[in-house]
Amino acid sequence: MASESLHPASAPSRRTVVAAVGAAGLAITLNACGSEDDGSASAAGTTLGKVSDIPEGGGKIFADAGVVVTQPTAGTYKAFSSKCTHQGCAVTGIANGVITCPCHKSEFSVTDGSVKKGPATQPLPEEKITVSGESITLA
C-alpha cells in the first residue's frame, strides 16, 4: 500500500501561516497608527453651531466634530481639538475658564488651549473656524 501524505504539496506550512498572520496583524496595527486622528474629526465647511450657543468666558464641546469652541472675551471665538493631549481622552467639561479632561483631570485654558494643570504637557491643538453672522463653521 502506498502511504498518502496528510499535507498536500500545495498546502502552506504551519510556519508560513503563522508568519502571514503575524504580518497581517502588524499591517493592521501600522495602518491604525498611520491613520491616527489629528483632532480634525470633521470636514471643513461643517456647521458646528450658533454664536449664541457659546457662553462668554466659557465654551461648548461639539463631540461629533471633535472640537471645543470657546468665547474667552465677548465676540472672540476660538476652537481647539477636544482630544486631550495627555492620553487622547475626549474633554468633557468647561467651567471657570478651563476645559477639563475627565480621565486624569488635565485642564486647558479657554483662551489659548494652553495647559493650566497636568498631567498633560502640550496644549490642545487649535482648530480653524469661521464665524459668519450667527453661524460657526469649521474652516
C-alpha positions as CSV (number, residue, x, y, z in Angstrom):
1,M,0.0,0.0,0.0
2,A,1.2,3.4,-0.8
3,S,1.2,5.9,2.0
4,E,-0.7,9.1,1.5
5,S,0.6,12.4,2.6
6,L,-1.5,14.2,5.2
7,H,-0.4,17.5,3.8
8,P,-0.9,18.1,0.1
9,A,2.1,19.7,-1.6
10,S,0.2,22.9,-2.3
11,A,-0.9,23.5,1.3
12,P,1.1,26.2,3.2
13,S,3.3,25.1,6.0
14,R,2.5,25.9,9.6
15,R,5.4,28.4,9.6
16,T,4.1,30.2,6.5
17,V,0.6,30.5,8.1
18,V,2.0,31.9,11.4
19,A,4.2,34.3,9.5
20,A,1.3,35.5,7.4
21,V,-0.9,36.0,10.3
22,G,1.8,38.0,12.1
23,A,2.4,40.2,9.1
24,A,-1.3,40.9,8.7
25,G,-1.6,41.8,12.4
26,L,1.4,44.1,12.0
27,A,0.0,45.7,8.9
28,I,-3.3,46.4,10.6
29,T,-1.6,47.9,13.6
30,L,0.6,50.2,11.5
31,N,-2.3,51.2,9.4
32,A,-4.2,52.2,12.5
33,C,-1.3,54.2,13.8
34,G,-0.8,55.9,10.4
35,S,-4.4,57.0,10.2
36,E,-4.4,58.5,13.7
37,D,-6.8,61.3,14.0
38,D,-5.1,64.7,14.3
39,G,-8.1,66.2,16.1
40,S,-9.8,67.4,12.9
41,A,-12.6,64.9,13.1
42,S,-15.0,66.8,10.7
43,A,-14.6,68.2,7.3
44,A,-14.1,71.9,6.5
45,G,-17.4,73.6,6.0
46,T,-19.2,71.7,8.7
47,T,-21.5,74.0,10.7
48,L,-20.9,73.5,14.4
49,G,-23.5,75.8,15.9
50,K,-24.5,79.3,16.6
51,V,-22.5,82.0,18.4
52,S,-25.4,82.2,20.9
53,D,-24.5,78.6,21.9
54,I,-21.1,79.7,23.2
55,P,-21.1,81.5,26.6
56,E,-18.7,84.3,27.2
57,G,-15.8,83.1,29.3
58,G,-16.7,79.5,28.6
59,G,-17.4,77.3,25.6
60,K,-19.2,74.3,24.2
61,I,-17.9,70.9,23.2
62,F,-19.0,69.6,19.8
63,A,-18.2,65.9,20.4
64,D,-19.3,64.6,17.0
65,A,-16.9,67.1,15.3
66,G,-14.1,66.6,17.9
67,V,-14.0,70.3,18.5
68,V,-14.3,72.7,21.5
69,V,-15.4,76.2,20.7
70,T,-14.8,78.9,23.3
71,Q,-15.6,82.6,23.7
72,P,-12.8,83.9,26.0
73,T,-14.0,87.5,25.7
74,A,-17.1,89.0,24.1
75,G,-17.2,88.4,20.4
76,T,-13.9,86.5,20.3
77,Y,-14.2,82.8,19.3
78,K,-11.5,80.1,19.5
79,A,-11.6,76.4,18.6
80,F,-9.5,73.5,19.8
81,S,-9.4,69.8,19.4
82,S,-11.5,68.1,22.0
83,K,-8.8,65.3,22.3
84,C,-6.7,65.7,25.5
85,T,-3.0,65.7,24.6
86,H,-2.2,63.5,27.6
87,Q,-3.7,60.2,26.5
88,G,-6.3,61.1,23.9
89,C,-9.4,61.1,26.1
90,A,-12.2,63.4,25.0
91,V,-12.6,66.5,27.1
92,T,-16.0,66.8,28.8
93,G,-16.2,70.0,30.8
94,I,-15.8,73.7,30.5
95,A,-16.1,75.8,33.7
96,N,-14.3,78.8,35.3
97,G,-12.2,79.5,32.2
98,V,-10.8,76.0,31.8
99,I,-11.6,72.9,29.6
100,T,-11.3,69.7,31.6
101,C,-10.4,66.1,30.8
102,P,-12.2,63.5,32.9
103,C,-9.5,60.8,32.6
104,H,-6.7,62.4,34.6
105,K,-8.1,65.9,35.3
106,S,-5.9,67.9,32.9
107,E,-7.1,71.4,32.5
108,F,-6.7,73.7,29.5
109,S,-7.3,77.5,29.0
110,V,-10.4,78.5,27.1
111,T,-8.3,81.5,25.8
112,D,-5.5,79.6,24.0
113,G,-5.7,75.9,24.8
114,S,-2.6,76.0,27.0
115,V,-2.2,73.6,29.9
116,K,-3.4,75.0,33.2
117,K,-3.0,71.8,35.1
118,G,-1.3,68.5,34.2
119,P,-0.6,65.7,33.7
120,A,-0.9,66.9,30.1
121,T,2.1,68.9,29.0
122,Q,1.0,70.0,25.5
123,P,-1.8,72.5,24.7
124,L,-4.9,71.5,22.9
125,P,-4.3,71.9,19.1
126,E,-6.1,74.9,17.6
127,E,-8.8,74.3,15.0
128,K,-9.7,76.8,12.4
129,I,-13.3,78.1,12.4
130,T,-15.1,80.9,10.7
131,V,-17.9,83.0,12.3
132,S,-20.4,84.5,9.9
133,G,-23.5,86.1,11.3
134,E,-24.8,83.7,13.9
135,S,-23.1,80.6,12.4
136,I,-19.8,78.9,13.5
137,T,-18.3,76.7,10.8
138,L,-15.1,74.6,10.6
139,A,-12.8,76.4,8.2
